[in-house]
Amino acid sequence: MADKDGHPDLDEFDLSRILHALSDENRRSVIVQLAEQPDETEQFCSAFGMPWAQSTRTHHFKVMRTAGLVWQRDVGNGRMTRLRRDDLEKVFPGLLDQIVTADRAARAN
């Protein structure tokens, strides 16, 4: 059962929800940025340089959180975000690597 913030348990991961979250180029960019950082790296939501207003940013991070892509925790006036790298690898082995590889190929073109 998802926790009070909407983080799903591993048995609740749904590929269609994850793919929906990744279908947005900006959300995908957030995931790639986190994937390229060392494990357990946390960043404030505002650190990703997305062209989102505060309310839009809240929506996009909720989509990623409820899909199971990120963990978020409240810190003061903001939220820290980290990638659920190990959980994603357990449920969908290789998916994160494929996302990063595809992003690098797209940037190279």
N, C-alpha and C positions, 0 to 999 in steps of 0.2 A: 504494500500500500504506500502510495506517495506520502511524503512528510508534509508538514503544514505549509511549506514553501513550494510544494509541487514537484520536488525531486523524486522521480520514480525509483522504485526498487529495481534490481536487475531483472527480475522475472516480469516486470512491466514494460521493459524496453520494447518498442514497436518500430520496426524498420520504416514503415510509412511515415510515422511522426518525425523520425530522424531525417529522412529524405526531404520531407516538407520543410523542416527547419533549415536544411542545407540548400534548399532551392533558391533562397535569397542570396544574392552575391555578397552583400554586406555581412550577413550572418555567417556565411561561409568564410569570409575574410577574418572574422573574429576567431573562428575555430582554428583556422590555419595559423594565425598569429600565436594563439595559445599553444598549438602543437609544435611550433618551432622554438618554444621556450623550454627550459629544463622542467622536468617533472615537478609537480606541486607548485608551480609558479602561479601566483595570484595577482590580479590587476583590478584596479577600479574600472567600472564600466566605461567611464569617460576616457580612459587611456587608449582606446582602440582607434580613435580618430574617425569615427563614423559620422556621416552628415545627418545625424538624427537629432530632432528636438528631444527634450527630456521625456515627454510622454511616449514618443515613438521608440526611444531607446528602451524604456521600461517594457514596452510590448515585445520588442525583438528579443530581449534577454529572457523574458518569460517563455517565449516560444522555444528558445534553446534549452532553458532550464527544464521545462516540462517534457521535452523530448528526451532528456537524459544526457545531453551533450556537455553541460556545465553544472558545477556546484556553485552556489552563491551564498554569501553570508553578509549580514549587515555589519557595517563598521562606521560608527558615527553617522554622518549624513549620506553615506554612499554604500555601495555594495561591492564586495570583492568577488571576483569571478575566477574560477580555475576549471581547467578541462578535466572531464571524467575519463581520462586516458585509459587507465587500467580497466574500468568498467566497460568501456566501449570495446576494448580488445577482447575481453572475456565473452561478451555477447555477440559481437560482430568482428571476428579476427580479420585484421588487414584493412578494414574499412577506413580508418583514420589515415593510414599510410597512402591509400589510394586517393583520398581527398587532397592530401598535401601534394602528392605527385601530380595530380591533374591541375592543381592551382599553379604549381611551378611551370608546368608545360604551357598553360594559358598565358602566364606572364612573360614567357620567353618568346611568344609569337607576336 
